[in-house]
C-alpha cells in the first residue's frame, strides 16, 4: 500500500512539474490537436488538490491494522460509548483518486481492490 501512495504522489508531482515548465515557457495553454488543449494552471491546481486529498486521507496505524482516519466512523448511538469503526486503507477516496491514473506505467490493478 505504501507503494501506491509513493507512486501516486510521484505521478501527481510529475504532472505539476510539467505544467510549471509550460508556464515558465510562457504557455497559458498547450494544444494537442485541433480540439484538445491543456491549461497548465488548471493542472497545477488539480495536482495540488489531489496531494491535499492524499494528506487528508492519510493512513493511521494501530499497530495491528491500518485505516483511514477521515473515512472511519464513530458509533454515536445513545447509551453507547463512541468507538471507532475503522475504514480499511486505502480508503475509497484514495482508490478513486488512483483510478484516474490507471493507464500510466507502474499502475497496479490490485490497488483498486
C-alpha positions in Angstrom: 0.0 0.0 0.0 2.9 2.4 0.7 4.0 1.8 -2.9 0.6 3.0 -4.1 0.9 6.3 -2.2 4.5 6.8 -3.2 3.8 6.0 -6.8 0.6 8.2 -6.9 2.4 11.2 -5.3 5.2 10.9 -7.8 2.8 10.8 -10.7 1.0 13.9 -9.4 4.2 15.8 -8.8 5.4 14.9 -12.4 2.2 16.4 -13.7 2.7 19.6 -11.6 6.3 19.9 -12.8 5.3 19.5 -16.4 2.6 22.2 -16.0 5.0 24.5 -14.3 7.5 24.1 -17.1 4.8 25.1 -19.6 4.1 28.3 -17.6 7.9 29.1 -17.4 7.9 28.8 -21.2 5.1 31.4 -21.3 2.4 28.9 -22.4 -1.0 29.6 -20.9 -2.4 26.6 -22.8 -1.0 23.9 -25.0 -2.9 22.5 -27.9 -2.5 18.7 -28.6 -4.6 18.7 -31.7 -7.3 20.8 -33.3 -9.8 20.1 -30.5 -7.8 19.4 -27.3 -5.7 21.7 -25.1 -4.4 21.7 -21.6 -4.3 24.7 -19.2 -1.2 24.5 -17.0 -2.7 26.5 -14.2 -5.6 24.0 -14.0 -3.2 21.1 -14.0 -1.2 22.6 -11.1 -4.4 23.4 -9.1 -5.8 19.9 -9.7 -2.5 18.3 -8.7 -2.3 20.4 -5.5 -5.8 19.4 -4.7 -5.0 15.7 -5.2 -2.0 15.9 -3.0 -4.1 17.6 -0.3 -6.7 14.8 -0.5 -3.9 12.3 0.0 -2.7 14.2 3.0 -6.3 14.4 4.4 -6.9 10.7 3.9 -3.6 9.7 5.5 -3.3 6.2 6.8 -3.3 5.7 10.5 -1.9 2.6 12.2 -3.0 0.9 15.4 -0.1 -1.5 15.3 -2.3 -4.3 14.1 -4.2 -2.6 11.3 -4.1 0.4 9.0 -7.1 2.6 8.4 -8.2 6.0 7.1 -9.0 8.3 10.0 -11.2 10.5 7.8 -13.4 7.7 6.4 -13.7 5.9 9.7 -16.9 6.4 11.6 -17.7 6.7 15.3 -20.6 4.9 16.9 -22.9 7.6 18.3 -25.9 5.6 19.4 -27.4 6.8 22.7 -26.1 4.9 25.7 -23.0 3.6 23.8 -19.5 4.8 24.1 -18.0 6.4 21.0 -15.9 3.7 19.3 -14.1 4.0 16.1 -15.3 1.8 13.3 -12.1 1.7 11.1 -12.3 2.1 7.4 -9.7 -0.1 5.7 -6.8 1.7 4.0 -6.5 2.6 1.3 -10.0 4.1 1.6 -12.5 4.6 -1.2 -11.3 8.2 -1.7 -7.7 7.1 -2.4 -8.8 4.2 -4.6 -11.0 6.6 -6.7 -8.1 9.1 -7.0 -5.6 6.4 -8.1 -8.2 5.1 -10.6 -7.6 8.2 -12.7 -4.0 7.2 -13.2 -4.7 3.6 -14.2 -3.4 4.0 -17.8 0.1 5.0 -16.6 3.2 2.9 -16.4 3.6 1.4 -13.0 0.0 1.3 -12.1 -1.1 -2.0 -10.3 -4.7 -3.1 -10.8 -4.7 -4.6 -7.3 -4.7 -1.0 -6.0 -8.4 -0.8 -6.9 -9.4 -3.9 -4.8 
